[in-house]
Amino acid sequence: MSSTETVPSEQTISFTRMVDLSTGIEHQAAHEPWKPSIERIRHEVEGVEWVRNTFGASPEDLVASGGLGPAFEEVTAITHCGTHVDAPFHYGPQSGGKPAKTIEECPLEWFFSDGVILDLRHKKNGEKIEIVDLESALDLIGYTLKPLDIVMIMCGRDVDLGSPAYFEQPGMTRASTLWLVSQGIKVIGVDMYGFDRKFEDMAAEFKETGDGSVIWEAHFAGLEQEYCQIEKLVNLREVPRPFGFKVACFPIKVEKASAGWSRVVAFV
């Protein structure tokens, strides 16, 4: 290093509270159409048998554990189970005219940034979240978006997690999604089951109009511009302010996958 070069100063991030914005993977969860299953390897049964097969030891030999073996869980679940991040590859094989990124190809920089919560709890089930709704929510909190902000849309549907009512929700549109992405937003989250309106609402509009563009219009916006979305957020109401906090939402690396499970946390 020359005498004219300077060492960058260290950046310190201080926070007094962490808010868990995630729901986990639950055995046969009511809020998952594709039900996950968890097979449990118990300390006193399968765990002991594993020790016997692996080490040739009996329970009496396990003096440190009191005759018990370890516990494991074998989980069978789609990558879109629980709170998860959808990769551009979820929407299609290409995004913006280039091969769409799978979840492990998405830059880490996308998943740790300033968080912004837009309160849209007034939106009714089946309604579309339009650009004007996003603009109004931003005006209400006096915030201007900047590139790489993590935008989280609070519709409050997580209160019904675990019941059939959870699937009743509004949804993003192609236009509102592209409006956010055009401002440099790479990650958009919702505290709902899905990013679009529920499947039945989209199917009903398609049946009525014959317009295929209404099917998964917000998801398919990712064919035009690259972005990720977080589905099944919870506890956004627990974050004490709409901006001025950090969010971490790093997805699990799954080889060539369309999504990855994520423990999303707000650092206030």
N, C-alpha and C positions, 0 to 999 in steps of 0.2 A: 504494500500500500504506500502511495506517495504521500509526502507531507501535506499536499493540498486536498487529499481525500479525507472525508470524515466518516466516522462510524455512525450508522443510523441509530437514533435513540430508541430504546425499548419502549413498546407501547404496553401500558398497563390497563387491563380491563377490571374494573371494580363492580361488584354487584352485591346486593344484600339478600336477594331472594331468587330461587329457581322455581319455575312453574312447569310441571309436567303436562305437556299438551298431547300426550299419546294415549291410545288404548292398546292393549296387548293382544296376544294370540290366546284365545280361550277354547277349550275343548267343546266342540259342537255349539259354538256361540250362536245365539238367536239372531244377531245382527250380521251374520255372514251367510249369503246364499250358497257359497261353496264352503261347506262346513269343515273347519280344521279338526284334526283329531290329535290327541296327545296320549301316547302310550307311556306309562310311568314304570321305570325300573326302580323298585323299592329297596330300601336299605336292607330290610330283614328277609327279603325273598329273592328276587332276581339278582340283587346286588351281591348277596352272599354266594349265589350260584356262580356269578361272574368271577368272584375271587377264587372260588374252588377250581373253576376251569382254567383260569389264567395263571394262578400261582400254586395250585395243588394244595391249598390250605383249607382247613376246616374252620367252622365258626369258633371252635375252642382255641385255634391258633391266633385269632385276631384279638390279641390282648389290648392293643391300643384303641380299638373301636368298640370294645365290648361285644364282639361277635357279630358286628354289623358290617355290611358292605357299602359301597358308594351308591348314590342315586344318579339316574340318568333319565332323560326324556327323549322319546323319539316322536318328532312332530311331523305330521303330514298336512301341508297347507300350501295354498297358492301364494305367490309373492304379493298379491293384492289383498292379503288378509291383514286385519288390524290396521293401525296407522302406518301408512307406507308412502313412498315417493314413486310416482310414475315416471318412467324414463321416456324420452322422445320415441323410442322404438315401440312403445305401447300403442302409439297412434298409427303407426305404419312403418314400412321399411325405409322410407325417406322422409327427411324434414328439411324444408327450405332448399330442395334440389340436391341434397347431399345424403349419404347414408345416415340413418337416424342412430343416435347414440343409444347404446344399451346402458343399463344402470351403472355398471362399473366403469364406463367410459366418461361419465359426466364429471366435470371439474369439481374438486372439493370446494373451490371458492364460491360456488353457487349455494352451498349449504351451510355457511356460517356468515351471517350478515345482520344488518339492521332490520328489525321487524316492524311491520305496520299492520294494525288491525283495523279493518273497515267494518263498522257495525251496520249490518243489513238484516237485523232481526225482525224488521217490519215486513220483509218480503214474505208473501204467502206461499203455501204449498202449490207447486205447479207453475209459479210465475218465473219469468225469465229475468235474470240479473243483467241489466243493460248498462251501456257506457254511462248514461246519465245517473244511474244509481251509484256507480263508482265515483264519479265526479262529485256528486252531492255528499257522499260519505267523506271524501277527502276535504271538501270545503268545510264541512262541519268540524273537523279537527284541525284545520289550518295547516295541512301538510302537502308538500310537493314531492312526488315520487322521484327517486334517483336510481340509476342503474344498480342492479344486484340487491335492491331492497327485497326482502321476503314478505310478500303481501299475503295476509291471512284474512279470509272473508268469514265474518262471524254471523251465522244465521241462527245459532242457538239450538240446532237440532240434536246436539249431543245429549241433551237432557232426556231424550227418548231412547238412548242406547240400550239395547237388550229387549226392545219391544217392537211389534210390527209398525208402530207409528214412526219409528226411526227412518223408514224409507220414504216418508212424506217430506218433500223438500222443494225449494226453488232450485234453480240451476244457472250456471254460466252459459253464455252464448258464444258463438264464433266471434262476433264483433267485440264483445267486452273482453274476451281473452286476448285477442290480437291487440287491442288497445293497451292493455297492460304490458304485453311483451314488447310492443313497439317502443316503450319507454325504458327498455333495458332490464325489465323484470324477467328473471329466469326461473323463479320458483313462486307458485301461487298455491295457497292452501285453503281448504274449506273444512268447517266442522260439521260435515254431512257425510252420508254414505258415499255419494258420488259427486263428481264435478259438474256434470250435466244434470238436468232434471231427471226424475226417476224414469225408469225404462217404460213403464206403462203410459206416462204422459207423452213421451216422445212417440211411442207407437200410436197413440190415439190421434195426435196431430198429423202424423204421416198418413194414417188411414183416412182422415178427413180431407187432407189437402193433396195427397199424392206426391208431396214434395219431399224427396229423399234427403235434402240438405238439412232437415231438422233432426235427423238421426245422429246422435252423438256429436253435435255441431261444435261444442267447446273442445272436446277431445281432439276431433279432427282438425281443429285450428292448428294443432301441432304439426300437421303435414306442411303447413305454409311457413311457420316460424317456430324455431326451436325453443322449447321450455319444458319444465317439469312441474308436476302438480302433486300436492299432498292431499290425500283423502283420509277422512275419519279422524280429524283433529278433535280434541276435547279441551275443556277448561279455558277457552279464550277469555271468558268473562273474569277469570281469576287474575289476569294480567292487569295491573292497576292503571295503566295508561296506554293510549293507542299507538304511541311510538316512543322512541327514546330507550329502547332495550335491544338486546341482541337475541338472535335465534340460532340454535344449532339443530340441523335436521339431516345429519349424514345418513345416507341409506346403506344398508348392508350390501356388500359386494356379492352378487350372485352372477355367475358366469353367463354372459350373453342374455341377460334377463330384461324383461320389460318393466320391472319394478323391484324395489327392495324395501324390506321392513325398516322402520325408522323410529328411534326414541327422540321425539321432538321436544326440545326444552327451551323455554324463554328465560333469559338471564336479565333480571330487572335491577 
